[in-house]
Amino acid sequence: MNFLKSRPLYTFILAAFFCLHGALENFGFISVAETLAVFFYVIATITLVFLIFYFITKSIPFSGFITFLLAAVYLFFGVIKTFVFQIQLLNRYVLFLPIMILFIVLIIFLFKKYKWFYKVTFFLNVLLIVYCLLDASLILKKHLKTKNKEYANGVVVNEKLIKHKPNVYLLLFDEYAGLQSLKDSFNYDNSIFYDRLRNDSFQIHNSFSNYSITAYSMSSLFQMDYLKNLRNASTVGWRQTQEQMLDIKNAPVFNEFKNLGYKVETFSLFEVLSNKSVGANQFLIGHKRVLTHKMFHNVILKDVGFNLTNGKFATPFIQKLFLDDLPNYNPTVENKLFATLDNKTDSKFVYAHFLMPHYPFLHDSTGKKNSLNNIFKERAWLIKEDYISYLKYCSKKIIEFEQKIIEKDENAIIVLLSDHGYRFGNLTSNKSEFNNFCAVRNLSKNNSNSTTIMSNVNVFRYIFNTTFNQFIPYLPDSMVFLREQ
């Protein structure tokens, strides 16, 4: 007991609390190994800072308190900022940061002058130990609760009706706008590309997405259903997005293919069953980033650092920080797709998610890499000419991909799809951003219950009906516009 009263253990327990609480809040998005990696990084940094202050002050309790205060602000800066920015007078960094620094200095001064750090040692030690034990028990409870949880919806595939099981490839091209949207909003005719696909036996579907944000559109696609509790013009945040990511991981589409004896292979932003995501999580925060993205340096980089990516203050270092592994993402997915084509596994379902022609526009129409300054020029995502140039490059890659699949797997079912259309700038109507791209090659279509796909929610109902001789009813087609917080 005396040890808890005299030693600032709370300074180091803070690292465990930070990781445990983050793992609890983001359960299912970070592994034990990833949590431990962040913990060792944080505990090493805290120890180093503590030793520096101890060298200066020669006081273990005071050094522990200063280190704890600075570490708490640094680790939980995102939470602090979100809370403070609700106050209108303080919702700017130019005011918030100086006031926060003055507040920290004042606390340190008062605690040193009145020796309050001795009084809080026992309280903080016990408080953080209790919090850590509570978070650990809640994580264990969640693990036991979800271990055997089954995800299903009303769609049931009758295996007795299935005559054959061809390989199925879903190639998803993020933000590839539909034919009508390109004509109306860009004055660009993409019909030559569609004709190329028709020559390779693709059926073009006049479709649209059901949701305006990727995670929600993909969740609906793989659940073959509309998402619960989301109405038109709903505002969604990170918590709702996490729920969709969990639903994607265990979605009925993947489990139906798995139950039919298919090997499920996925190369995407999302984790699916036991398949890990393929990097590029600037768009979707996963793995260690669910813990580290609220740290001071990451929040500042996200909120302020973009000012250093363009204009006279542009620096290549910051530009590369923002791009991170994005330049490697599409080539990685492509290589994994081609590798699985060489693997003659019987009955496989492959989902490859390409981040193109979504911003950043990494290539021009000829395939030449755009310079960093061109990628980060002011409001680059609104420059329609650059989007169309990247879309042309993407179209060439799509032809390359589908022809490679046909060459290696002639009877495969190939679904070429986008999650939504182009969503920025002056569009002819709000519906334009839902107008997407959908083409299906299915030489074995054998069900009179087939129809033309009108929206993404019915894509896999269509695939199961036409390929596996099912009679799954189609859902009414509708669009749900979502606002991000």
C-alpha positions in Angstrom: 0.0 0.0 0.0 2.8 2.4 0.9 4.3 1.6 -2.5 1.2 2.9 -4.2 1.3 6.1 -2.1 4.9 6.9 -2.8 5.7 5.8 -6.3 4.2 7.3 -9.5 3.3 4.0 -11.1 0.4 5.8 -12.8 2.9 7.4 -15.2 3.7 4.0 -16.7 0.3 2.4 -16.2 -1.0 5.2 -18.5 0.5 3.4 -21.5 -1.4 0.2 -20.6 -4.7 2.2 -20.1 -4.2 4.0 -23.4 -3.8 0.8 -25.3 -6.4 -1.2 -23.4 -9.1 1.5 -23.7 -8.3 2.0 -27.4 -8.5 -1.7 -28.0 -11.9 -1.8 -26.2 -13.3 1.1 -28.2 -12.0 -0.4 -31.4 -12.6 -4.1 -30.7 -12.2 -6.2 -33.8 -10.0 -3.7 -35.6 -6.6 -4.3 -33.9 -4.9 -7.5 -33.0 -3.1 -8.3 -29.7 0.3 -8.1 -31.5 -0.6 -4.7 -32.9 -1.8 -3.5 -29.5 1.4 -4.7 -27.8 3.5 -3.0 -30.5 1.9 0.4 -29.7 2.2 -0.3 -26.0 6.0 -0.9 -26.2 6.4 2.2 -28.3 4.5 4.3 -25.8 6.0 2.9 -22.7 9.6 3.4 -24.1 8.8 7.0 -24.9 7.3 7.7 -21.5 10.3 6.1 -19.8 12.7 8.2 -21.8 10.8 11.4 -21.0 10.6 10.4 -17.3 14.4 9.9 -17.1 15.0 13.3 -18.7 12.8 15.1 -16.1 14.3 13.0 -13.3 17.8 14.1 -14.4 16.6 17.7 -14.2 14.5 17.6 -11.0 16.0 14.7 -9.1 12.5 14.0 -7.8 10.8 10.7 -8.8 7.2 11.9 -7.8 7.5 15.2 -9.5 9.1 13.8 -12.6 6.4 11.1 -12.8 3.7 13.7 -12.6 5.1 16.0 -15.3 5.6 13.0 -17.6 2.1 11.8 -16.9 0.6 15.1 -17.6 2.4 15.6 -20.9 1.9 12.0 -22.0 -1.9 12.2 -21.2 -2.2 15.4 -23.3 -0.2 13.9 -26.2 -1.9 10.5 -26.3 -5.4 11.8 -25.9 -5.0 15.0 -27.8 -7.7 14.1 -30.4 -10.2 13.6 -27.6 -9.3 16.8 -25.9 -9.4 18.7 -29.2 -12.9 17.3 -30.1 -14.2 18.4 -26.7 -12.7 21.9 -26.7 -13.6 22.6 -30.3 -17.3 22.4 -29.3 -16.7 25.8 -27.6 -17.0 28.3 -30.3 -14.4 30.7 -29.0 -11.8 28.0 -28.8 -12.4 26.1 -32.0 -9.2 27.4 -33.7 -5.7 26.1 -33.2 -4.4 29.7 -33.0 -6.3 30.1 -29.7 -6.6 26.5 -28.5 -2.9 25.6 -28.5 -1.5 28.7 -26.6 -4.3 28.3 -24.0 -3.6 24.6 -23.6 0.2 25.2 -23.2 -0.5 28.0 -20.6 -2.8 25.6 -18.7 -0.2 22.8 -18.6 2.5 25.3 -17.4 0.1 26.6 -14.7 -0.7 23.0 -13.5 3.0 22.1 -13.3 3.7 25.3 -11.4 0.9 24.8 -8.9 1.7 21.2 -8.3 5.4 22.0 -7.7 4.7 24.9 -5.4 2.2 23.1 -3.2 3.6 19.6 -3.6 0.2 18.4 -4.8 1.9 15.6 -6.8 2.4 13.7 -3.5 -1.3 13.9 -2.8 -2.5 12.6 -6.2 0.0 9.7 -6.4 -2.1 7.1 -4.5 -5.4 8.2 -6.2 -4.0 8.1 -9.7 -2.3 4.7 -9.1 -5.5 3.1 -7.9 -7.7 4.8 -10.5 -5.6 3.7 -13.5 -5.2 0.1 -12.1 -9.0 -0.1 -11.7 -9.6 1.3 -15.2 -7.1 -1.2 -16.7 -8.7 -4.1 -15.0 -12.2 -2.9 -16.1 -11.1 -2.5 -19.7 -9.4 -5.9 -19.8 -12.5 -7.6 -18.4 -14.8 -5.8 -20.9 -12.5 -6.9 -23.8 -12.6 -10.5 -22.6 -16.4 -10.2 -22.4 -16.7 -8.9 -25.9 -14.4 -11.6 -27.2 -16.5 -14.4 -25.6 -19.7 -12.7 -26.9 -18.5 -12.4 -30.5 -16.5 -15.6 -30.7 -19.4 -17.7 -32.0 -21.6 -14.9 -33.4 -23.1 -15.7 -36.7 -23.9 -13.0 -39.3 -26.8 -13.7 -41.6 -29.7 -12.1 -43.4 -32.8 -13.4 -45.2 -30.9 -14.6 -48.2 -30.4 -18.4 -48.2 -28.7 -20.2 -51.1 -30.2 -23.7 -51.9 -27.2 -25.8 -52.8 -29.4 -28.5 -54.3 -30.3 -26.2 -57.2 -26.6 -25.6 -58.1 -25.4 -27.3 -61.2 -21.8 -26.1 -61.3 -19.5 -23.8 -59.4 -17.5 -21.5 -61.6 -14.9 -19.1 -60.1 -16.3 -15.7 -59.3 -14.2 -12.5 -59.5 -15.4 -9.1 -58.1 -13.2 -6.3 -59.2 -14.2 -3.0 -57.5 -13.1 0.4 -58.8 -13.5 3.1 -56.3 -15.4 6.2 -57.5 -15.7 5.1 -61.1 -18.5 7.3 -62.4 -21.3 5.8 -64.6 -21.8 6.5 -68.3 -24.6 9.1 -67.8 -22.8 11.0 -65.0 -19.7 11.3 -67.2 -21.8 12.6 -70.1 -23.8 15.1 -68.0 -21.2 16.4 -65.6 -18.0 16.0 -67.5 -19.1 16.1 -71.1 -17.2 12.9 -71.6 -18.4 9.9 -73.6 -17.2 6.6 -72.2 -19.1 4.4 -74.6 -16.0 3.1 -76.4 -14.8 1.6 -73.1 -18.2 -0.1 -72.7 -18.1 -1.4 -76.3 -14.7 -3.0 -75.5 -16.3 -4.8 -72.6 -19.3 -5.9 -74.7 -16.8 -7.4 -77.2 -15.5 -9.5 -74.3 -19.0 -10.8 -73.6 -19.8 -8.4 -70.7 -23.4 -7.3 -70.1 -23.5 -3.6 -69.1 -26.0 -2.8 -66.4 -27.6 0.7 -66.0 -27.0 0.7 -62.2 -26.5 3.0 -59.3 -25.1 2.8 -55.8 -27.4 2.8 -52.8 -25.1 4.8 -50.5 -22.7 7.7 -51.1 -19.8 6.5 -48.9 -17.6 3.6 -49.6 -17.9 1.6 -46.4 -21.7 1.8 -46.4 -22.0 1.0 -50.1 -19.8 -2.1 -49.7 -21.5 -3.2 -46.5 -24.9 -3.1 -48.3 -23.4 -4.9 -51.3 -22.0 -7.8 -49.3 -25.0 -8.0 -47.0 -27.3 -8.0 -50.0 -29.6 -5.7 -48.0 -30.2 -2.1 -46.9 -28.4 -1.0 -43.8 -30.5 -0.6 -40.6 -31.2 2.8 -39.0 -29.7 4.8 -41.9 -32.1 7.2 -43.6 -31.5 9.7 -46.4 -29.4 12.7 -45.2 -28.2 10.8 -42.1 -25.0 12.1 -40.5 -22.5 9.3 -39.8 -19.2 9.2 -38.0 -16.3 6.9 -37.2 -18.4 4.7 -34.9 -21.0 4.0 -37.5 -18.2 3.3 -40.1 -16.6 0.8 -37.7 -19.9 -1.0 -37.5 -20.1 -1.3 -41.3 -16.5 -2.6 -41.4 -17.3 -5.3 -38.9 -20.4 -6.2 -40.9 -18.3 -6.4 -44.1 -15.8 -8.7 -42.4 -18.5 -11.3 -41.6 -21.0 -10.5 -44.4 -23.4 -13.1 -45.7 -21.9 -13.0 -49.2 -18.6 -14.3 -48.0 -20.1 -16.9 -45.7 -22.5 -18.1 -48.5 -19.5 -18.7 -50.8 -17.6 -20.3 -48.0 -20.5 -22.6 -47.2 -20.7 -23.6 -50.9 -17.1 -24.8 -50.7 -15.5 -21.7 -52.2 -12.1 -20.4 -51.2 -12.6 -16.7 -50.4 -9.7 -14.5 -51.3 -9.9 -10.7 -50.8 -7.4 -7.9 -51.5 -9.0 -4.7 -50.3 -9.2 -2.0 -47.7 -11.4 -4.2 -45.6 -10.7 -7.3 -43.5 -12.9 -10.2 -44.7 -13.2 -13.3 -42.6 -9.6 -14.2 -41.8 -8.2 -12.1 -44.7 -6.2 -9.0 -43.7 -6.7 -5.7 -45.4 -4.2 -4.5 -48.0 -2.9 -1.2 -46.4 -3.8 2.3 -47.7 -5.9 3.0 -44.6 -5.9 6.7 -44.9 -9.4 6.1 -46.0 -10.4 3.6 -43.3 -8.6 3.7 -40.0 -7.6 0.2 -39.0 -4.9 -1.8 -37.2 -2.4 0.3 -35.1 -3.9 3.5 -36.5 -7.0 3.1 -34.4 -4.8 3.8 -31.4 -2.3 6.3 -32.9 -4.5 8.5 -35.0 -5.6 10.5 -32.0 -2.1 11.2 -30.8 -0.9 14.9 -31.0 1.3 14.6 -34.0 -1.2 12.7 -36.1 -4.1 15.1 -35.3 -1.9 18.1 -36.2 -0.7 16.4 -39.4 -4.2 15.7 -40.4 -5.7 19.1 -39.5 -2.8 21.4 -40.4 -0.2 19.4 -42.3 -2.2 19.5 -45.5 -1.3 23.2 -45.8 2.2 22.0 -46.4 1.3 19.8 -49.3 0.6 22.6 -51.8 1.4 26.2 -52.5 4.6 28.0 -51.5 4.8 26.0 -48.2 4.7 22.6 -50.0 7.4 20.2 -48.9 8.0 16.7 -50.5 8.4 15.2 -47.0 4.9 16.2 -45.9 3.5 15.2 -49.3 4.9 11.7 -49.0 3.7 11.5 -45.4 0.1 12.1 -46.6 0.4 9.6 -49.5 2.0 7.0 -47.1 1.6 3.6 -48.8 -1.1 4.7 -51.3 1.2 4.6 -54.4 1.9 0.9 -53.6 -1.7 -0.1 -52.9 -3.1 -0.6 -56.4 0.1 -2.4 -57.7 -0.1 -4.7 -54.6 -3.8 -5.6 -55.3 -3.0 -6.1 -58.9 -0.1 -8.5 -58.1 -2.2 -10.5 -55.7 -5.0 -10.7 -58.3 -2.6 -12.0 -60.9 -1.0 -14.4 -58.4 -4.4 -16.0 -57.6 -5.0 -16.5 -61.3 -2.0 -18.8 -61.5 -3.3 -20.8 -58.5 -5.6 -23.4 -60.0 -7.7 -23.7 -56.8 -11.2 -25.2 -57.5 -14.1 -22.9 -56.8 -12.8 -19.6 -55.5 -14.4 -16.2 -54.9 -12.0 -13.3 -55.4 -12.7 -9.7 -54.3 -10.1 -7.1 -55.4 -10.7 -3.5 -54.5 -8.8 -0.9 -56.5 -8.5 2.7 -55.3 -8.9 4.3 -58.7 -10.0 6.5 -60.2 -10.5 7.8 -56.6 -8.4 10.8 -55.6 -5.4 11.1 -55.3 -4.9 10.9 -59.1 -1.6 9.0 -59.2 -1.4 8.6 -63.0 -2.4 10.4 -66.1 -4.3 8.8 -69.0 -1.0 7.4 -70.5 0.0 5.7 -67.2 2.7 8.2 -66.4 3.0 8.9 -62.7 1.8 12.4 -61.7 4.3 14.5 -59.8 3.7 15.2 -56.1 3.1 18.9 -56.8 0.5 17.9 -59.4 -1.2 15.5 -57.0 -1.4 18.0 -54.2 -2.2 21.2 -56.2 -4.9 23.2 -54.6 -8.3 21.4 -54.5 -6.9 18.8 -56.8 -9.8 16.4 -56.2 -12.1 19.0 -57.9 -10.2 19.2 -61.1 -12.4 17.2 -63.5 -9.7 17.0 -66.2 -7.4 15.2 -63.9 -10.2 12.8 -62.7 -11.0 12.0 -66.4 -7.4 11.4 -67.2 -7.1 9.0 -64.2 -10.3 7.4 -65.2 -9.0 6.7 -68.7 -5.9 5.0 -67.2 -8.2 3.0 -64.9 -10.3 1.9 -67.9 -7.1 0.6 -69.6 -6.3 -1.4 -66.4 -9.8 -2.8 -66.3 -9.5 -4.1 -69.8 -6.1 -5.6 -68.9 -7.5 -7.3 -65.8 -10.6 -8.8 -67.3 -8.7 -10.1 -70.4 -6.1 -11.6 -68.1 -8.8 -13.4 -66.1 -10.5 -14.7 -69.3 -7.2 -15.9 -70.6 -6.5 -17.9 -67.4 -10.1 -18.8 -66.5 -12.4 -18.6 -69.5 -15.6 -19.7 -67.7 -15.2 -17.4 -64.7 -17.9 -15.0 -63.6 -16.5 -11.5 -63.7 -18.2 -8.6 -61.9 -16.8 -5.1 -62.7 -18.3 -2.6 -60.3 -17.8 0.7 -58.6 -19.0 1.6 -55.1 -20.4 5.0 -56.1 -19.8 7.7 -58.7 -17.8 10.9 -58.6 -18.9 12.9 -55.6 -17.2 16.3 -55.8 -17.5 19.6 -57.7 -20.5 20.9 -59.7 -22.5 17.9 -60.8 -25.7 18.1 -62.8 -27.7 16.6 -59.9 -27.3 14.9 -56.6 -28.1 11.6 -58.3 -24.9 11.9 -60.4 -22.7 10.8 -57.5 -24.7 7.5 -57.2 -24.5 6.8 -60.9 -21.9 4.0 -61.0 -20.3 1.4 -63.2 -21.5 -2.2 -63.4 -20.6 -4.9 -66.0 -21.0 -8.7 -65.6 -19.5 -11.5 -67.7 -21.5 -14.7 -67.1 -21.5 -17.2 -69.9 -23.5 -19.7 -67.8 -26.5 -17.5 -67.1 -29.3 -20.1 -66.7 -32.1 -18.7 -64.6 -35.3 -17.2 -66.0 -35.6 -15.2 -62.8 -32.6 -13.0 -63.9 -33.1 -9.3 -64.5 -31.1 -6.2 -65.2 -29.2 -5.0 -62.1 -30.5 -1.6 -61.1 -28.5 -1.0 -57.8 -25.7 -2.5 -55.9 -27.8 -4.0 -53.2 -29.1 -6.5 -55.8 -25.8 -7.4 -57.4 -25.2 -10.6 -55.5 -28.8 -11.6 -55.5 -28.5 -11.4 -59.3 -25.2 -13.4 -59.3 -26.8 -16.2 -57.1 -29.9 -16.3 -59.3 -28.1 -16.3 -62.7 -25.1 -18.4 -61.8 -26.4 -20.8 -59.1 -30.0 -21.2 -60.3 -31.5 -19.5 -57.2 -34.8 -17.7 -57.0 -33.9 -14.9 -54.5 -36.3 -12.0 -54.7 -34.9 -8.6 -55.6 -35.2 -5.5 -53.4 -36.6 -2.2 -54.4 -33.9 0.1 -55.6 -33.2 3.3 -53.7 -30.5 5.9 -52.9 -29.4 7.0 -49.4 -27.2 10.2 -49.2 -25.0 10.2 -46.1 -23.1 13.1 -44.5 -19.8 12.5 -42.8 -19.1 14.3 -39.5 
